[in-house]
Amino acid sequence: MEVGSLPVELWRVILAYLPLPDLGRCCQVCRAWRELIFSLDNTRWRQLCLGCPECRHPNWPSQPHLEPPSWREALKQHALATRTWTRNGQELQSSACLLFFRRRKDRRVLHVGPGCEFETLRGALGAVGPYDRVVLHPGVYEEQAELVLKVPVELVGVGRLGEVALLVCIEQQCPTARLCNLVFMPPWFSTVVYKTSWGHVQLDNCNFEGAQLQVRGPGTCQARFCSFSQGSSAHLLGVVLSLMDSCDFSGSDTASVTVEGPPASERNWACKHLAALARTFPPKADGTSRIPEGSSIAEADGNFKRDNVNMEDWRRRTGGDAACRGTVIEDGWSDGERSDGEQESQEGIKTTKKFCRLDYKIPYDHHGLSHLLKTRADGSLPLACSPDPPSVTPEPLNLQQELDRDPEAQMLASSILGCIIRRCLFRDGKGGVHLSNYGQARLEENVFRGLNYAVRCIQHSTIVMLRNEVCECRASGVFLRLSAQGLIAENNIHSNGEAGLDIRKGANPIILCNKIHSGLRSGVVVLGNGKGSVRSNLIYNNKEAGVYILFSGNPVVSGNRIFQGQAAGIAINENGRGLITENVIRENQWGGVDIRRGGDPILRNNFICYGYSDGVVVGERGRGLIEGNHVYCNKGCGMWVMSSSLPQLLGNYIVHNCMYGLAVFCRKDPDNIEAREGNWPIQEGVGGDIGNGERRGVEGEAREGQENFNEEGELFAWESDLDSEDERHSARRSVSVALMEGNCVSYNGAVGLYVKSSEALNVFANLMNRNCGPGVAVLQSTQLTRLVTNCIVENGRGGVTVEKDCRVELRGNGIYENRGHGVRFSGSGQIVENDVVGNCGYGIQVSASTDIKVVRNRVQPAQGCGIALLGPVKGVVHDNILFQGHPENKKPLLHTDAGNESCMLRNNSILRHNDSGSPPCVLENPPPRPLASSPAGLSSSQYPSRLGISMTTRVGAAVESGCHNGSMFCSIL
């Protein structure tokens, strides 16, 4: 019969009445008939699959509302499963074909039930032969003693699931068995309803109610479409390989699946068969986009992502524009007395432009940091002098890219030892999967919902988690400790009551390409000597820190996007450590990175941007190497450093932040009570609608709940796990002075570098460029602040301002074309070998100084005096060279107030213009400062450039509850 003789639609109607055997025969007629039968997938094949009492929906239990890719394929897999349990390689005869026919011929079917040949299950098992089928008719079968399976057998329930119930305890002592369409309930004498220690059991479409399945290696288990409810669980001890596919676990009293012990060295016949099944479910690594809907992150362009937030939109959205123009500097501080040319702002700018004509300007374009300001070969502006913030940020790698560059992760992704759990649903119980004592498990495409915890991996166990959903857990979602390890990749971990991932006590997992979001606490917590590699994840919208490192945690956090968090992006606290590199940290409510209380990380090459507070906060007793980061467009400061901390800030770009570029504040300041209480005036203009009272409330809640990081509620006992105090101090090179070196601080809304500190600070070879306030302002410095070989150029107010009672050394700096005084100095210290050229106010103004040396400087003011000594000044001014600016500037180049007898002036040179046509003045011998190399006399010990930092390894026994609140939303936990 030709297929083309009737319309295809009519053929489909006719063939829809055929049973399964006839459909199979029709498939063998010809290719046209085969394609016609296959086209019935959504009609006849669907009816056959759903009509089979032993076959559940292919996407049960987690996604029964979704259609499978093929109903015919789902029915085929069910049919194959009815035969795979007989593939016993140990009973081979002389011919595999003869063995096949022998089993078909000799296989019997025994019926058990009222009116059948056997009334009880025990009676049927006593008469059963190898590979016989025992059919149980509807009813409840209860046995008062344990049943033993001594020969391979198949137990199948008739009717709908639930009509055949077994109250038995069965021990399998045969190579293989299959149980299908049965309900298991525990008998009165044991909660274990089925156990095997060396054979293979296949469970299809069975229910376990308040019962336990126990498999001990080298025994194996394959469970498909089974339900474990009312406290039921599966306990796997030393299994080499077992497979649980599409099972439902609910209402467990402990863990739903417990995997304990290393895989047994001996293997049974089913391991090869299960390994083949496991390899048919490979990990997906297609690099598809994982950006959440509604994110403000734009589409990717290669390995970089273009930011769709420009500076104007950001300032308009956050109210930062007004704050940048009118930032209120605390304590009523201003840039001091303005020069005559600055009395009227608009007129002053015009006058300055006239006085800075090139005819009289000393060139300084070839100073040691000029390469940071020169246009690139392609015509683009470098970041230090670009009026626009960076437009591209690195894009996280996809899973395949991560696996290609990490052989260890690739090996874990392909491993299949232990228990394989895939497409299962864990819900409404205490725990999902628990691994202990060198256990191994692989979890793929499961759903964990409404548990106390989803996965707990301890005691040297290994876990592989791929594409699971972990949500709404009351404690941590995934919990690893006691040297646990494994691979956690492409999971969706969200809305958990504690941390999404909790890593502690030597655990060292690889965490790749996950979405970790919407948690009620932190996204990832690493503590108690925990390690791990956290790479290429999306971590967003968590109530506390996206990544929280404390108590000697030491992870690698690399290539992640950490954004839109309600607290800090990354917090390193309580002697936390770690390598934080190449992350994009943006749009977080508090500091992008917060380091305090002994935190000692390496923070390198990150993009920290568009935060609603400060970019980087180094709080009380914070340490660390902060190098090569891009910190821009934050609503608060670029970096906020407390004076009781010892960070090293090297080679960072700190640009386009709404407040200070870098602020160094004193922890205890009696004159700044409002700031210490978190209510200083600047927050009124910049703080937005988030009040300080709300911030302190969140902080208090976080501290009160800190002990809940351990979901069992036991107390921490860190001292037994950590190194001694002597070992910690001997393991690291001492850093006694905070260091700021090689940074670019540009286009910030207030002061470039703001210092109000009680401890020493070294500022070496930085570029302070085009900030709205002064380049450097030192308001309080009881210890020596050293400003050496910096370039301070074109800032909106003065170049360097030093207030009364401050100790500051200015040496080898280039201070050029700032719109206020070049240097306004009221403290004590030295101003040595600086080039102060083209500033709108005085070149160097010294007033009310008790001990000052102004030596070997080269000064050319655009207007005003070159060096002005106002009021009683005690010190020496000698060997300076003062160049005349514009001839119309009538101010004297060297000015002292009358009656100032405490200051000694000698050997100062004044060079004026003449009409002889001599060449204009230049800065030579040496060339314009800062010089390319460090000035003579400065040893590497004084300025430890790029000093290597070894991570601290001990946590203090006492946790301080107090915290300085000077920074916007800087306190995190």
ZAMARGU-4260 file (C-alpha; in steps of 0.2 Angstrom, whole numbers, plus 5000, padded with zeros to 4 digits):
<rodrens>
0) 5000/5000/5000 | 5007/5017/4995 | 5008/5030/5007 | 5005/5043/4994 | 4988/5036/4990
5) 4980/5045/5005 | 4983/5062/5012 | 4996/5061/5026 | 4983/5069/5039 | 4972/5054/5035
10) 4986/5041/5038 | 4990/5049/5054 | 4972/5047/5060 | 4972/5029/5055 | 4988/5024/5062
15) 4983/5032/5079 | 4972/5017/5082 | 4987/5005/5081 | 4994/4997/5097 | 5013/4998/5101
20) 5018/4981/5093 | 5009/4985/5076 | 5017/5002/5076 | 5034/4994/5077 | 5030/4982/5063
25) 5024/4997/5052 | 5041/5005/5055 | 5049/4991/5046 | 5040/4992/5030 | 5050/5006/5022
30) 5058/5023/5025 | 5042/5032/5020 | 5031/5022/5033 | 5045/5024/5046 | 5045/5043/5044
35) 5026/5043/5045 | 5026/5033/5061 | 5039/5045/5069 | 5028/5060/5064 | 5015/5053/5077
40) 5026/5059/5091 | 5014/5072/5099 | 4998/5061/5096 | 4999/5042/5097 | 5016/5040/5105
45) 5011/5053/5118 | 4995/5042/5122 | 5005/5026/5123 | 5018/5034/5135 | 5006/5042/5147
50) 4994/5027/5146 | 5008/5015/5152 | 5005/5012/5171 | 5023/5009/5174 | 5029/5025/5165
55) 5028/5043/5172 | 5029/5059/5163 | 5047/5060/5155 | 5050/5077/5164 | 5043/5071/5181
60) 5046/5077/5195 | 5053/5094/5192 | 5046/5100/5176 | 5030/5089/5172 | 5023/5105/5163
65) 5036/5104/5149 | 5034/5093/5134 | 5049/5081/5131 | 5059/5082/5115 | 5052/5066/5110
70) 5038/5055/5117 | 5043/5041/5106 | 5061/5042/5113 | 5054/5042/5131 | 5044/5027/5128
75) 5059/5018/5120 | 5070/5022/5136 | 5056/5014/5147 | 5055/4999/5136 | 5074/4997/5137
80) 5074/4999/5155 | 5064/4983/5157 | 5078/4973/5150 | 5094/4981/5156 | 5094/4974/5173
85) 5097/4956/5165 | 5113/4961/5157 | 5124/4951/5169 | 5141/4948/5161 | 5146/4936/5174
90) 5134/4922/5169 | 5139/4921/5150 | 5136/4904/5142 | 5146/4898/5127 | 5135/4909/5116
95) 5127/4925/5120 | 5114/4922/5108 | 5110/4905/5116 | 5109/4913/5133 | 5097/4926/5126
100) 5085/4912/5119 | 5087/4902/5135 | 5081/4916/5146 | 5066/4919/5135 | 5061/4901/5135
105) 5063/4897/5153 | 5057/4913/5160 | 5041/4911/5170 | 5028/4923/5177 | 5022/4920/5194
110) 5006/4929/5200 | 5004/4934/5218 | 4987/4940/5226 | 4970/4934/5232 | 4964/4920/5221
115) 4981/4918/5212 | 4993/4904/5213 | 5003/4912/5227 | 4995/4921/5242 | 5010/4928/5249
120) 5026/4936/5242 | 5037/4925/5253 | 5029/4909/5245 | 5032/4916/5227 | 5050/4920/5231
125) 5052/4902/5237 | 5047/4895/5221 | 5055/4908/5209 | 5069/4903/5197 | 5082/4914/5189
130) 5076/4929/5180 | 5057/4925/5183 | 5044/4938/5184 | 5033/4940/5200 | 5017/4950/5196
135) 5009/4957/5212 | 4991/4961/5211 | 4983/4975/5220 | 4984/4973/5239 | 4995/4976/5254
140) 5008/4962/5257 | 5016/4962/5274 | 5030/4950/5280 | 5035/4948/5298 | 5053/4943/5295
145) 5066/4948/5282 | 5065/4942/5264 | 5080/4936/5255 | 5082/4937/5236 | 5094/4923/5231
150) 5091/4922/5213 | 5089/4936/5200 | 5070/4941/5200 | 5059/4954/5194 | 5045/4961/5205
155) 5031/4971/5196 | 5015/4978/5203 | 4999/4977/5193 | 4988/4993/5191 | 4991/5010/5195
160) 5005/5015/5207 | 4999/5014/5225 | 4988/4999/5222 | 5002/4987/5227 | 5010/4990/5244
165) 5024/4980/5252 | 5028/4981/5271 | 5043/4971/5270 | 5062/4971/5273 | 5071/4963/5258
170) 5089/4959/5257 | 5097/4955/5240 | 5110/4941/5239 | 5109/4939/5220 | 5118/4948/5206
175) 5103/4957/5200 | 5085/4962/5203 | 5071/4973/5197 | 5057/4981/5206 | 5043/4991/5197
180) 5027/5000/5201 | 5028/4996/5220 | 5025/5006/5236 | 5037/5001/5250 | 5033/5005/5268
185) 5043/4999/5283 | 5038/4984/5293 | 5037/4985/5312 | 5055/4979/5315 | 5065/4989/5303
190) 5065/5006/5293 | 5076/4998/5280 | 5065/4991/5266 | 5078/4986/5254 | 5097/4983/5255
195) 5110/4975/5245 | 5129/4974/5247 | 5136/4966/5231 | 5122/4965/5218 | 5113/4977/5207
200) 5095/4983/5209 | 5085/4992/5197 | 5070/5002/5204 | 5057/5009/5191 | 5042/5019/5196
205) 5042/5015/5215 | 5037/5024/5230 | 5046/5024/5247 | 5036/5030/5262 | 5045/5033/5278
210) 5057/5019/5272 | 5076/5018/5268 | 5085/5011/5253 | 5102/5005/5258 | 5116/5000/5245
215) 5133/4995/5250 | 5148/4994/5238 | 5152/4985/5227 | 5133/4984/5226 | 5125/4996/5214
220) 5108/5004/5211 | 5098/5012/5197 | 5082/5021/5203 | 5071/5029/5189 | 5055/5039/5192
225) 5054/5034/5211 | 5047/5044/5225 | 5055/5045/5242 | 5042/5054/5254 | 5038/5055/5273
230) 5056/5054/5279 | 5062/5041/5266 | 5080/5041/5261 | 5093/5032/5251 | 5109/5028/5260
235) 5124/5023/5249 | 5140/5016/5257 | 5156/5015/5247 | 5147/5013/5231 | 5157/5013/5215
240) 5143/5019/5204 | 5124/5021/5206 | 5112/5031/5196 | 5096/5040/5202 | 5086/5048/5188
245) 5070/5058/5189 | 5066/5054/5207 | 5056/5065/5220 | 5063/5067/5238 | 5052/5076/5250
250) 5049/5078/5269 | 5066/5070/5274 | 5071/5070/5293 | 5089/5070/5289 | 5097/5070/5271
255) 5087/5063/5257 | 5103/5055/5249 | 5118/5050/5260 | 5134/5045/5251 | 5147/5039/5263
260) 5164/5031/5261 | 5176/5030/5247 | 5171/5019/5232 | 5175/5001/5235 | 5189/4993/5225
265) 5179/4978/5219 | 5166/4981/5206 | 5150/4971/5201 | 5144/4968/5183 | 5133/4983/5182
270) 5146/4996/5184 | 5150/4995/5165 | 5132/4997/5161 | 5129/5012/5172 | 5145/5020/5166
275) 5138/5019/5148 | 5121/5027/5154 | 5130/5041/5163 | 5140/5046/5148 | 5124/5048/5138
280) 5121/5064/5149 | 5136/5075/5145 | 5139/5092/5153 | 5133/5107/5142 | 5146/5120/5139
285) 5139/5129/5124 | 5143/5146/5131 | 5126/5153/5131 | 5123/5169/5139 | 5118/5169/5158
290) 5115/5187/5160 | 5099/5189/5170 | 5084/5198/5163 | 5083/5216/5169 | 5101/5218/5172
295) 5109/5235/5167 | 5123/5225/5159 | 5123/5227/5140 | 5127/5214/5127 | 5144/5206/5125
300) 5157/5211/5112 | 5169/5197/5112 | 5177/5195/5129 | 5172/5212/5134 | 5156/5220/5138
305) 5152/5238/5134 | 5144/5247/5148 | 5127/5255/5144 | 5129/5268/5158 | 5138/5284/5154
310) 5144/5297/5166 | 5130/5309/5162 | 5116/5296/5165 | 5124/5290/5180 | 5125/5307/5188
315) 5107/5311/5183 | 5101/5295/5190 | 5110/5296/5207 | 5111/5315/5210 | 5130/5314/5209
320) 5131/5329/5197 | 5127/5342/5210 | 5138/5333/5223 | 5153/5334/5211 | 5151/5353/5209
325) 5147/5358/5226 | 5155/5345/5238 | 5155/5350/5256 | 5171/5347/5264 | 5169/5342/5282
330) 5173/5354/5296 | 5170/5369/5285 | 5187/5367/5277 | 5191/5377/5261 | 5205/5380/5250
335) 5211/5394/5261 | 5213/5412/5256 | 5211/5415/5237 | 5223/5425/5227 | 5218/5441/5220
340) 5215/5433/5203 | 5202/5421/5211 | 5190/5433/5220 | 5178/5432/5206 | 5178/5415/5198
345) 5174/5419/5181 | 5186/5433/5180 | 5199/5423/5188 | 5197/5409/5175 | 5199/5422/5161
350) 5214/5430/5169 | 5222/5414/5171 | 5220/5409/5153 | 5228/5426/5148 | 5243/5423/5160
355) 5246/5406/5154 | 5249/5410/5136 | 5263/5399/5128 | 5275/5414/5126 | 5278/5414/5145
360) 5274/5396/5150 | 5288/5384/5155 | 5285/5368/5146 | 5283/5352/5157 | 5277/5339/5145
365) 5291/5327/5147 | 5290/5324/5165 | 5292/5306/5172 | 5273/5302/5171 | 5269/5311/5155
370) 5266/5295/5146 | 5250/5293/5156 | 5243/5309/5148 | 5249/5307/5130 | 5237/5302/5116
375) 5239/5285/5111 | 5245/5280/5093 | 5227/5276/5088 | 5221/5294/5093 | 5212/5288/5109
380) 5214/5297/5125 | 5222/5287/5140 | 5211/5284/5154 | 5220/5296/5166 | 5215/5311/5155
385) 5199/5305/5147 | 5184/5315/5151 | 5174/5298/5150 | 5175/5283/5161 | 5180/5266/5154
390) 5167/5259/5142 | 5171/5241/5142 | 5173/5228/5155 | 5179/5210/5154 | 5165/5197/5150
395) 5165/5181/5161 | 5171/5165/5152 | 5158/5152/5148 | 5160/5134/5155 | 5169/5127/5140
400) 5182/5140/5140 | 5185/5138/5159 | 5187/5119/5156 | 5199/5121/5142 | 5211/5131/5153
405) 5209/5121/5169 | 5213/5102/5167 | 5208/5098/5185 | 5191/5105/5182 | 5190/5096/5165
410) 5194/5080/5174 | 5181/5083/5187 | 5168/5087/5174 | 5170/5070/5165 | 5171/5060/5181
415) 5157/5047/5185 | 5162/5038/5201 | 5151/5037/5215 | 5132/5042/5215 | 5125/5050/5200
420) 5109/5060/5203 | 5101/5069/5189 | 5084/5077/5185 | 5078/5074/5203 | 5068/5085/5214
425) 5072/5088/5233 | 5060/5098/5242 | 5052/5102/5259 | 5064/5092/5271 | 5080/5094/5281
430) 5093/5090/5268 | 5096/5086/5250 | 5112/5077/5247 | 5125/5073/5261 | 5143/5067/5257
435) 5155/5062/5270 | 5171/5052/5273 | 5178/5052/5255 | 5161/5050/5247 | 5159/5055/5229
440) 5143/5061/5220 | 5138/5069/5203 | 5123/5080/5203 | 5115/5086/5186 | 5100/5096/5183
445) 5092/5093/5199 | 5081/5105/5209 | 5083/5108/5228 | 5069/5119/5235 | 5063/5122/5253
450) 5076/5112/5262 | 5087/5117/5277 | 5102/5114/5266 | 5103/5107/5248 | 5121/5099/5248
455) 5133/5096/5262 | 5150/5089/5257 | 5162/5086/5271 | 5177/5075/5276 | 5188/5074/5260
460) 5172/5071/5249 | 5171/5076/5231 | 5155/5083/5223 | 5152/5088/5205 | 5137/5099/5203
465) 5131/5104/5185 | 5116/5114/5180 | 5106/5112/5196 | 5094/5124/5204 | 5096/5127/5223
470) 5084/5139/5230 | 5074/5144/5246 | 5085/5134/5258 | 5083/5140/5276 | 5102/5139/5279
475) 5116/5138/5266 | 5112/5131/5249 | 5129/5122/5246 | 5140/5118/5261 | 5158/5112/5260
480) 5170/5109/5274 | 5184/5098/5281 | 5194/5097/5265 | 5180/5094/5253 | 5182/5097/5235
485) 5174/5096/5218 | 5167/5106/5204 | 5151/5117/5205 | 5147/5124/5188 | 5132/5132/5179
490) 5120/5131/5194 | 5107/5143/5198 | 5108/5146/5217 | 5096/5159/5223 | 5084/5165/5237
495) 5093/5155/5251 | 5092/5160/5270 | 5111/5159/5273 | 5125/5160/5260 | 5122/5152/5243
500) 5139/5143/5245 | 5148/5141/5262 | 5166/5135/5261 | 5176/5132/5277 | 5189/5122/5286
505) 5201/5117/5271 | 5187/5114/5258 | 5194/5118/5241 | 5181/5117/5227 | 5181/5124/5209
510) 5166/5136/5207 | 5163/5141/5189 | 5149/5150/5179 | 5135/5149/5192 | 5122/5162/5195
515) 5122/5166/5213 | 5109/5179/5218 | 5094/5185/5228 | 5101/5177/5244 | 5095/5184/5261
520) 5114/5184/5267 | 5129/5183/5256 | 5132/5175/5240 | 5148/5165/5243 | 5156/5164/5261
525) 5174/5157/5263 | 5180/5156/5281 | 5190/5145/5293 | 5205/5141/5281 | 5193/5138/5267
530) 5200/5139/5250 | 5192/5137/5233 | 5192/5145/5215 | 5177/5156/5212 | 5178/5160/5193
535) 5166/5167/5180 | 5151/5168/5190 | 5136/5180/5191 | 5134/5185/5209 | 5120/5198/5211
540) 5106/5205/5222 | 5112/5197/5238 | 5107/5206/5254 | 5124/5205/5261 | 5141/5204/5253
545) 5142/5195/5236 | 5158/5186/5242 | 5162/5187/5260 | 5180/5181/5266 | 5184/5179/5284
550) 5193/5169/5297 | 5208/5165/5287 | 5198/5160/5271 | 5209/5161/5256 | 5200/5158/5240
555) 5204/5164/5222 | 5190/5175/5216 | 5193/5179/5197 | 5183/5184/5182 | 5166/5186/5191
560) 5153/5199/5189 | 5147/5205/5206 | 5133/5218/5205 | 5117/5225/5211 | 5120/5219/5229
565) 5112/5227/5244 | 5129/5228/5254 | 5147/5226/5248 | 5152/5217/5233 | 5167/5208/5241
570) 5170/5209/5260 | 5186/5203/5267 | 5185/5203/5286 | 5193/5195/5302 | 5210/5190/5295
575) 5202/5185/5278 | 5214/5183/5263 | 5213/5178/5245 | 5217/5183/5227 | 5204/5194/5220
580) 5207/5197/5202 | 5199/5203/5186 | 5181/5204/5193 | 5168/5217/5188 | 5161/5224/5204
585) 5147/5236/5200 | 5131/5244/5206 | 5132/5238/5224 | 5124/5248/5238 | 5140/5248/5250
590) 5158/5247/5246 | 5163/5238/5230 | 5177/5230/5240 | 5177/5231/5259 | 5193/5226/5269
595) 5194/5227/5288 | 5199/5219/5304 | 5215/5210/5298 | 5208/5207/5280 | 5224/5204/5270
600) 5219/5201/5251 | 5228/5204/5235 | 5216/5214/5225 | 5222/5215/5207 | 5215/5221/5190
605) 5197/5223/5195 | 5184/5235/5188 | 5175/5243/5203 | 5162/5255/5196 | 5145/5263/5198
610) 5143/5259/5216 | 5131/5268/5227 | 5145/5271/5240 | 5164/5270/5240 | 5174/5259/5227
615) 5186/5251/5239 | 5185/5253/5258 | 5200/5248/5269 | 5193/5249/5287 | 5200/5247/5304
620) 5216/5235/5303 | 5214/5232/5285 | 5229/5227/5275 | 5232/5220/5257 | 5240/5223/5241
625) 5227/5233/5230 | 5235/5234/5212 | 5230/5238/5195 | 5211/5241/5198 | 5200/5252/5189
630) 5189/5261/5202 | 5177/5273/5193 | 5160/5281/5194 | 5156/5277/5212 | 5144/5288/5221
635) 5156/5290/5236 | 5175/5290/5236 | 5185/5280/5224 | 5195/5272/5239 | 5192/5275/5258
640) 5206/5271/5269 | 5206/5271/5288 | 5222/5277/5296 | 5224/5262/5307 | 5225/5251/5292
645) 5241/5246/5281 | 5236/5244/5263 | 5247/5245/5248 | 5239/5254/5234 | 5249/5252/5218
650) 5245/5256/5200 | 5226/5259/5202 | 5215/5270/5191 | 5204/5280/5202 | 5193/5291/5191
655) 5176/5299/5189 | 5170/5296/5207 | 5158/5308/5214 | 5168/5312/5230 | 5186/5310/5235
660) 5197/5300/5224 | 5207/5293/5239 | 5202/5297/5257 | 5213/5293/5272 | 5203/5296/5288
665) 5207/5295/5306 | 5198/5281/5316 | 5197/5292/5332 | 5195/5310/5328 | 5187/5321/5343
670) 5184/5335/5331 | 5173/5325/5319 | 5160/5318/5330 | 5146/5318/5317 | 5157/5309/5305
675) 5161/5295/5318 | 5142/5294/5321 | 5139/5292/5302 | 5130/5309/5300 | 5143/5320/5292
680) 5137/5334/5281 | 5143/5327/5265 | 5131/5313/5265 | 5116/5325/5264 | 5121/5329/5246
685) 5127/5312/5241 | 5119/5299/5252 | 5103/5297/5242 | 5088/5291/5250 | 5097/5278/5261
690) 5098/5284/5278 | 5112/5280/5291 | 5099/5274/5303 | 5094/5260/5291 | 5113/5256/5288
695) 5116/5254/5306 | 5101/5243/5307 | 5106/5231/5294 | 5124/5230/5301 | 5116/5225/5318
700) 5106/5212/5310 | 5121/5205/5301 | 5131/5204/5317 | 5117/5196/5327 | 5115/5183/5314
705) 5133/5179/5311 | 5134/5163/5321 | 5121/5156/5309 | 5134/5153/5296 | 5134/5135/5303
710) 5117/5128/5300 | 5119/5116/5315 | 5121/5130/5327 | 5137/5123/5335 | 5150/5136/5341
715) 5165/5140/5331 | 5182/5133/5338 | 5194/5141/5326 | 5209/5141/5337 | 5212/5122/5335
720) 5212/5124/5316 | 5224/5139/5314 | 5242/5143/5315 | 5250/5151/5330 | 5253/5169/5331
725) 5272/5167/5330 | 5270/5158/5313 | 5259/5171/5306 | 5272/5185/5310 | 5286/5175/5303
730) 5277/5171/5287 | 5275/5188/5281 | 5286/5203/5278 | 5282/5217/5289 | 5273/5233/5282
735) 5274/5247/5294 | 5268/5262/5283 | 5253/5263/5271 | 5259/5265/5253 | 5251/5274/5239
740) 5261/5272/5223 | 5259/5273/5204 | 5240/5277/5205 | 5231/5288/5193 | 5218/5299/5202
745) 5208/5309/5190 | 5191/5318/5187 | 5185/5315/5204 | 5171/5326/5212 | 5181/5333/5226
750) 5199/5331/5232 | 5210/5319/5223 | 5220/5313/5239 | 5211/5318/5255 | 5221/5314/5271
755) 5215/5316/5289 | 5226/5303/5297 | 5235/5299/5313 | 5248/5288/5306 | 5261/5289/5293
760) 5258/5288/5274 | 5269/5286/5259 | 5262/5294/5243 | 5274/5290/5229 | 5274/5292/5210
765) 5255/5295/5208 | 5246/5306/5195 | 5233/5318/5202 | 5224/5325/5187 | 5209/5336/5185
770) 5200/5333/5201 | 5186/5345/5205 | 5195/5350/5222 | 5213/5351/5226 | 5225/5337/5220
775) 5231/5333/5238 | 5223/5340/5254 | 5231/5335/5271 | 5220/5341/5285 | 5227/5331/5299
780) 5244/5321/5300 | 5252/5319/5317 | 5264/5306/5309 | 5274/5310/5293 | 5265/5310/5277
785) 5278/5309/5262 | 5272/5315/5245 | 5287/5310/5233 | 5288/5311/5214 | 5270/5314/5211
790) 5262/5323/5197 | 5248/5335/5202 | 5241/5344/5187 | 5226/5354/5182 | 5215/5351/5197
795) 5200/5362/5200 | 5207/5370/5216 | 5225/5370/5223 | 5238/5358/5219 | 5243/5353/5237
800) 5235/5360/5253 | 5243/5356/5270 | 5234/5362/5286 | 5241/5367/5302 | 5249/5355/5314
805) 5252/5342/5300 | 5269/5334/5296 | 5272/5333/5278 | 5287/5330/5266 | 5285/5336/5248
810) 5299/5330/5238 | 5302/5328/5219 | 5284/5332/5214 | 5278/5341/5198 | 5263/5353/5202
815) 5257/5361/5186 | 5242/5372/5181 | 5231/5370/5195 | 5217/5383/5198 | 5222/5388/5215
820) 5239/5389/5224 | 5252/5376/5219 | 5256/5373/5237 | 5247/5380/5252 | 5257/5375/5267
825) 5253/5378/5286 | 5261/5363/5294 | 5279/5357/5297 | 5290/5348/5286 | 5299/5350/5270
830) 5296/5356/5252 | 5311/5350/5243 | 5315/5349/5224 | 5298/5351/5217 | 5293/5360/5201
835) 5278/5371/5204 | 5273/5379/5187 | 5258/5388/5180 | 5246/5387/5195 | 5233/5401/5196
840) 5237/5406/5213 | 5253/5407/5222 | 5267/5395/5218 | 5271/5391/5236 | 5262/5399/5250
845) 5268/5396/5268 | 5259/5402/5283 | 5258/5399/5302 | 5272/5386/5300 | 5282/5381/5315
850) 5296/5372/5306 | 5298/5372/5287 | 5311/5370/5274 | 5308/5376/5256 | 5324/5370/5247
855) 5329/5368/5229 | 5311/5371/5221 | 5308/5378/5204 | 5293/5389/5204 | 5284/5399/5191
860) 5266/5406/5195 | 5254/5411/5182 | 5249/5425/5193 | 5252/5429/5211 | 5268/5427/5221
865) 5281/5413/5217 | 5285/5409/5236 | 5275/5419/5249 | 5278/5418/5268 | 5263/5425/5277
870) 5263/5428/5295 | 5276/5421/5307 | 5285/5407/5298 | 5299/5398/5306 | 5311/5389/5294
875) 5323/5391/5280 | 5320/5395/5261 | 5335/5393/5251 | 5342/5388/5234 | 5325/5390/5225
880) 5323/5396/5207 | 5309/5407/5204 | 5304/5411/5186 | 5294/5426/5181 | 5277/5422/5173
885) 5267/5435/5163 | 5275/5452/5163 | 5258/5459/5168 | 5259/5450/5185 | 5264/5463/5197
890) 5266/5451/5212 | 5283/5449/5219 | 5291/5432/5215 | 5297/5431/5233 | 5286/5439/5246
895) 5288/5439/5265 | 5277/5448/5278 | 5285/5462/5287 | 5292/5457/5304 | 5294/5439/5299
900) 5312/5437/5307 | 5311/5418/5311 | 5313/5413/5293 | 5330/5412/5284 | 5331/5417/5266
905) 5347/5413/5256 | 5353/5409/5238 | 5336/5410/5230 | 5337/5415/5211 | 5324/5425/5203
910) 5324/5424/5184 | 5315/5438/5174 | 5310/5440/5156 | 5321/5452/5146 | 5319/5460/5129
915) 5335/5453/5121 | 5326/5439/5113 | 5334/5426/5123 | 5325/5409/5122 | 5311/5406/5135
920) 5315/5397/5151 | 5315/5378/5152 | 5316/5365/5166 | 5332/5356/5163 | 5346/5348/5174
925) 5335/5339/5180 | 5321/5339/5167 | 5303/5342/5173 | 5298/5333/5189 | 5293/5320/5193
930) 5308/5311/5187 | 5306/5294/5179 | 5316/5286/5193 | 5316/5288/5211 | 5326/5303/5218
935) 5343/5300/5225 | 5343/5295/5244 | 5327/5285/5243 | 5330/5267/5246 | 5318/5253/5242
940) 5315/5250/5260 | 5308/5267/5262 | 5296/5265/5247 | 5294/5246/5245 | 5287/5247/5227
945) 5276/5232/5224 | 5281/5223/5239 | 5275/5205/5239 | 5262/5201/5253 | 5260/5184/5261
950) 5243/5181/5267 | 5240/5181/5286 | 5234/5164/5294 | 5228/5168/5311 | 5212/5175/5317
955) 5210/5184/5333 | 5200/5177/5347 | 5190/5192/5351 | 5179/5201/5338 | 5178/5219/5340
960) 5160/5226/5339 | 5164/5244/5336 | 5167/5251/5319 | 5171/5268/5311 | 5157/5275/5301
965) 5166/5289/5292 | 5164/5282/5274 | 5147/5281/5265 | 5139/5264/5270 | 5157/5257/5273
970) 5152/5245/5288 | 5146/5229/5281 | 5144/5215/5295
</rodrens>
